Amino acid sequence: MFRENKEHLNKSMFCTIDSMDPRYAKEIEEGWAGLFYKHVFCSIDEKLFEPLYSKDMGRPNTPVNILVGLEIIKHTWNYTDEQLFGALCSDYKVNYALGIRELGSFYVGDRTVYDFRERLLAYTLSNPEKGTIIFQLFKELTDNFANLLGISKQELRMDSTMIEPNIKKAGRLALAFDVLRQAVKVIPNAKRTDSLNEVLEPRFKTRILYRVESEKLTSSLDYLLQLADQSLKIANRLPEVAVTEEIKILMRFLEEQTIFDEKRKKLKAKQAFTISANSLQSAYDPDATYRDKRGKKSSGYSVNVTETCGEDNPIQLIVDYMVEKNTISDTEFLKKALPNIDKKTTVYLDGGYSSTELWQEAKSKNVDLMFTDMTGSKPDPDKLPLSSFDVVTKENEETILSCPAGHKPLYCYFNEDSYSARFDIHICEACPMNSQCPTKLKKRYGILKFSKKSYITSLVRAECFDREVLLKSLSKRAGVEGCISGLKLGQELAQLPVRGKLKIDYYTELKMIAANVKRLIRGVKIMLEKGIPIHQGRSAPIYST
């Protein structure tokens, strides 16, 4: 049964901090623990988590704000679970941050924390359309932090990076063995053949993986594929086995990695270059995908991070993030992020995000996308850009009003994909710009043709690649590289100790909150040191008597 935690609002008679030396007490109250309590713990909306609990059955829940606070502290300081429980037991700073004023007075069992995580993941699985509760918490906390420190969100920067789950980087042989072994385990003993029983013996793995000679790798893989095919045929005759996750993964592996050899009448391995990047990478993480990005090979996921970058902000905050398979492109990330960006916002991006379609869509929503580079061929520097032609909408139709020299066309035609215009040949021949103009001189006319996409691309380049604008964009966007580095090193995001997209999402969400908590603490200290007033946010309530 759900119940909010209000106990921390009541002043304890035996508050540990009251018996401390005033200098220690001040360090706790003004340090990370006091700031965490005031601006994080007291800002946790417990009602977000109410759907995880029964409305009228069972005993009252362990305080949600303490459980969530523990999770945030775990990822803020990169604790293991064992270190986290130890800190709750003996570290008064952790207790103070969670609104517990008597050291050792509140016990949280490890099973309670694990059950809470399982509830969150189960809720996400059963309510995919609602998103995750932790992401909702992230948005609420981030808004509160922004209000508290006066953070402007009108300038943003974005970047993506690859992250890896807790899976080994296995070759095809090791992957085939792992998939086969998992499948064999779910087949009842009575239904296994002698060769399948052998798969479960320790010496089989040693012989097939570690002692195989390089010239026999193909034959070893072929042998494992035949055993896998044999396992699938047995499983298909057992309805209760055929529906297990292990057999589904086996079936997927065979579909992606093999073809049927008509001559030999059995499965054989596909050539490596024909296998999709979306193919199975691990028997234990079916969601992971493969990507080779600028020579860096990774099996796992990609995370896209959006961060503020206003010059007047005391600190910058992460305001949005997404986790997807690592085969997704930056433009796809931008397409998904664009609906969540407020009007009158400028977003600084590298060339990987460049897209004329998204640039136009953003313009229609009063959002400016500033690219520091663009994909595709570079324009001829000796020719006038297409953006120098005056193209306007006239009577609901687009038309070329004039050329860069100010001359009107004799004729202009536009369809959805391209522009076509004719100019007076005598004017074109006498024009001092004709050597630079993209208009082609024919016998009777100067002919100009270009696609709408080329014109939009030229407009993007004209807006983004002016020298002063480009230097500003490069300067603004550069900081996001430090953000990514901080997440991967400081928050240990590069390789997570979990597998599967659901758990990867959960860990990433908490690490994003943790990163913002660190920034909040730093920002509050900076503002207090400089005597800058802190804006009113959802802060700690006064103790009741």
C-alpha positions, 0 to 999 in steps of 0.5 A: 500500500502506497504512503508518502514519507513525511517523517523527515519533516519532523525534528528528531529529539535525538538528532545526531548532528546536534551532538556534533562539533559545530564545525562538522555540523556546518560541513554536513549542512552546507556540503553535498549532503545538505544540498542533496537533502534540500534540493534533491530529496525534498524535490522527489515527487513520490506520487509518480511511483504510486502505480507501483503499489496496491491501493488498498492491500498490504503494509505501507511501502518503504519510503519511496523518496529514500529508495529513489534517493539511495539509487541517485546517491549510488550513481552519483558516487559510483557505489556498488550495492554493497558500498551503498548499503554500507554507507547507509549503515555508517555514513551520516552524510548519506543519512542526512541527505536522505532526511534520516537524522539519527545515524543507524535508526533506519534500516533498508534491506538489500531485497527491498531495493532489488524489489523496488528496481524490479517493480520499476522495470516491470511497470515499464514493460507493462506500460510502454506507452507511458514511458519510464517513471525515472525519466519523468523524475529526471524531467521534474528534477531538471526543471527544478534545478534550472529554476533554482539556478536560473538556467536558460534553455534557449541555447542547447548542444547535442551529441551522441556516443556509443555505450556497451552493456556487460557482454563479452566481445565474442566472435562468431564461434563463441556466440554460436556456443553461448546460444547453443548452450543456453538452448540446450539447458532448457531442453529436458534431459530425456529429450537431449541426444548424447551430442547435446549433453556433451555441450554442457560438459566443461571440457566441450567449451575448452575443446571447441573454443580454446584449443581449436586450431585456426585452420579448423575454426570453420569446421568447429563453427559448422559443427556447432551450427548442426547441433543448434539445428538439432536443438531447434528441431527437438524444441519445436516438438515440445510446445512448452520449450519452443516458446522460451526466450532461449529457443527464440534467441537460437532461432534468431541466431540461425536465421541471421547467421546461416543459409541452407546448403542445397547440395549438402542438405544442411545449414552453413554459415553466411559470409561475415560481410552479409550479416546485418549490424542488427544481428544478435551480438550476445546470447544474453543481450538480444537488444544489442547491435553492432556498429563501426563508427570511424574505426571504433567498433562497438556492440551495444547501444547509443545514447544521445545527450542534450545539454544547455550552453547559455553563456550566462548560466552558472552551470550547464544541465543535461535536459534530455537524453535518449538510448537506442540501438547503436545502429541509429544515426544522429539525424534519427536522434535529432528527428526524435528530439525535435518535438521536445525542443521549445520554441525560440531555441538554438541548437548547436550540432555537428555535421552528423546531424545535418539534414535539410528536411529537419532544418526546415521542420525546425524553422517551421517551429521557430527553432534554429539548428546551427550545424558546424559541418554538413555531410555531402559534397562541398559547394564550388567556392568559385561559383555563387551560391544558390542562396544568393538567388532571390526565391520567394513565395508568390500567390502560393507558388515559389518563384525566382524573383531575381538573380544575384545581380538583380535581373528578373528571369523571363520565365520561371517554373517550379515543381515540388523538386526543382526550379527552372528559369530562363534569363535574357542571354544578352543581359547574362553575357554582359553581366560582370558576374557571369563567370561565377554564376551557375546559370548556363549560357545557351544560344537563346537563353541563360538557363538555370536549373537546380533542385529544391534540396540543393537550394535549401542546403545552400540556405543552411550553409549561408546561415551556419557557415558565415565565419563569425557564426561558425566560430560561435557555433564551434565554441558553443558545441565544443563543451558537449564533448566534455559532457560526454567524457564526464558521463563516460568517465565520471559516471562510468557510462561507457560500459554498464554492469547490466544487459538488455535495453530495459536495464540499460535505460534504467542505469542511464536515466539514473546516471543522467540524474546523478550528473545533474545532481553533481552540477547542481551542487557545484552551481549552488556553491559557485553562486553562494561564493559569489553572493548571487541570489538563488532563485526560488525552487522546490526546496526543503520545507521547514521542520514542523514542531 
